[in-house]
Amino acid sequence: MKTRTADIAVIGGGAAGLTAAARCAAAGKKTLLIERLSRPGGVLQQCIHSGFGIHRFNEELTGPEYAHRVLTQAEEAGAEILLNATVMQIDGTGEVKTLTVYSRDEGVLLIRARAVILAMGCRERCRGNLGIPGERTAGIFNAGLAQKLINEQGLLPGTRAVIAGSGDIGLIMARRLSWCGVKVACVIEIMPYPAGLSRNIAQCLEDFDIPLLLSHTLTGIYGKKRVEYVTIAPLVNGVPDLAQEKKITCDTILFSVGLVPENELSRACGIELDPVTNGPRVDSSLMTNIPGIFSCGNVLHVHDLVDFVSDEADRAADSAVAWAAGERPGEAAITVKAGKNLRYTVPHRAEAGKTNHFYMRASTVMDKAELRVTSPEGRIIFSKKLRYVKPAEMISAAFPCPEESTYTFTLENC
Ligand SMILES: Cc1cc2nc3c(=O)[nH]c(=O)nc-3n(C[C@H](O)[C@H](O)[C@H](O)COP(=O)(O)OP(=O)(O)OC[C@H]3O[C@@H](n4cnc5c(N)ncnc54)[C@H](O)[C@@H]3O)c2cc1C
């Protein structure tokens, strides 16, 4: 079996992995990125719309343009990129980590590295995760799959579609289908508010007169060889009101009902996962419970903006570079908790006596909120006013954390 060595191994060649690899290599570390597909870029490659890189590059790039930027940075910095190679296993015990990789060109490889960065992205939840009654018939797609078929292979999934879920992929696909001449009958959303970014509601639904039915659910999918119609109903007190059930004729359904970080590898090697984010539990250096293994991007928690993915990847890279050089992070003695109106916070532990960066998501929609971070004694450690908050839009904050304690993050009305 062939063995390769590196200072830092990066698993996954999407925005997170490429950004991290560029930064590690630029810091002079021998960096090897492993990507299972035949080209790097991850999900960016199928996102041909613009809207990427506004914060980071001060430009509105398409997904492939953003991927090209970060790939060029990684290559110019000297990172080695191994394509068609899938990491099958991580042995995180010991100072040097061992990855077992299946490479289409080289067979099974062992890669030994001082530090590992997990950047495996996420995958879509599908109909099976929801338990929608009705037929198993043709014409049912995940929104991301339909995006790939149209944008990369030039294939149209159907002629009249219903989109279940108002996540960003579903919204972007509503516009994409309309541009391709596919009639989008409606987007239905189980929650009383949209799951996607406001700009996507305006640009992808309102501009195309596509109805968004909030607090509605699919009650059935029907058709013999292919979808012929779906039934939908409004939710009343959280239960579908069948008296108001409606039939909508369509030959295609796209599901845009959430993303799940790909952490099978992480779980198998003993990395602790957060049941809310489905990503690793990390400290403020973005290190998991296995020393020397770091995590960033959608595998850590699902992001809506690639700019935040790259910022997080920079931080994971800086930590991995320091680790590979023999430095060790300070003790993460602060326990971080998501309290009222927040679904989660990342990282889960922070270091006292320095500035820590936090990302979090609201669990509800609020106008004029205040993010408050308090100690167990009720002392306010940090606060920040926010014009509005919604689950679709990640909140970020960076502030000095003076002392070891438990910090509870809450969103208050103000
Ligand atoms: C449809 C859609 C539209 C979006 N629109 C916008 C937008 O307009 N603006 C914006 O800023 N952001 C947008 N985003 C968000 C942003 O693009 C993503 O959050 C970001 O690109 C995710 O990067 P990532 O590297 O974490 O994951 P990914 O891009 O998913 O990359 C992960 C990579 O890891 C590889 N991998 C996984 N497991 C293994 C393994 N075991 N071995 C080797 N390789 C592995 C995968 O093949 C993949 O290439 C959008 C996202 C989607 C899905």
The ligand as a Gaussian input file, in Angstrom:
#p B3LYP/6-31G(d) Opt

LIG

0 1
 C      -27.931000      25.569000      -4.156000
 C      -27.061000      26.436000      -3.325000
 C      -27.065000      27.807000      -3.579000
 C      -26.212000      28.630000      -2.834000
 N      -26.205000      29.971000      -3.146000
 C      -25.318000      30.773000      -2.504000
 C      -25.190000      32.167000      -2.880000
 O      -25.913000      32.664000      -3.753000
 N      -24.270000      32.889000      -2.227000
 C      -23.465000      32.365000      -1.279000
 O      -22.609000      33.067000      -0.719000
 N      -23.573000      31.067000      -0.894000
 C      -24.480000      30.249000      -1.481000
 N      -24.568000      28.932000      -1.117000
 C      -23.809000      28.445000       0.061000
 C      -22.346000      28.048000      -0.221000
 O      -22.144000      27.931000      -1.590000
 C      -21.991000      26.736000       0.430000
 O      -22.304000      26.854000       1.789000
 C      -20.486000      26.386000       0.270000
 O      -20.112000      26.379000      -1.081000
 C      -20.211000      25.040000       0.937000
 O      -18.841000      24.710000       0.861000
 P      -18.231000      23.423000       1.582000
 O      -16.825000      23.338000       1.115000
 O      -18.489000      23.461000       3.028000
 O      -19.066000      22.176000       1.040000
 P      -19.159000      21.503000      -0.433000
 O      -19.177000      22.507000      -1.498000
 O      -20.297000      20.555000      -0.345000
 O      -17.802000      20.678000      -0.556000
 C      -17.544000      19.475000       0.109000
 C      -16.653000      18.611000      -0.752000
 O      -16.188000      17.497000       0.010000
 C      -16.138000      16.363000      -0.832000
 N      -16.150000      15.168000       0.025000
 C      -17.113000      14.770000       0.890000
 N      -16.760000      13.630000       1.526000
 C      -15.534000      13.291000       1.052000
 C      -14.645000      12.221000       1.322000
 N      -14.950000      11.259000       2.213000
 N      -13.466000      12.165000       0.657000
 C      -13.143000      13.139000      -0.246000
 N      -13.959000      14.182000      -0.536000
 C      -15.134000      14.266000       0.111000
 C      -17.362000      16.528000      -1.711000
 O      -17.271000      15.775000      -2.888000
 C      -17.381000      18.028000      -1.962000
 O      -16.696000      18.394000      -3.134000
 C      -25.386000      28.081000      -1.832000
 C      -25.410000      26.703000      -1.566000
 C      -26.237000      25.899000      -2.305000
 C      -26.231000      24.404000      -1.999000

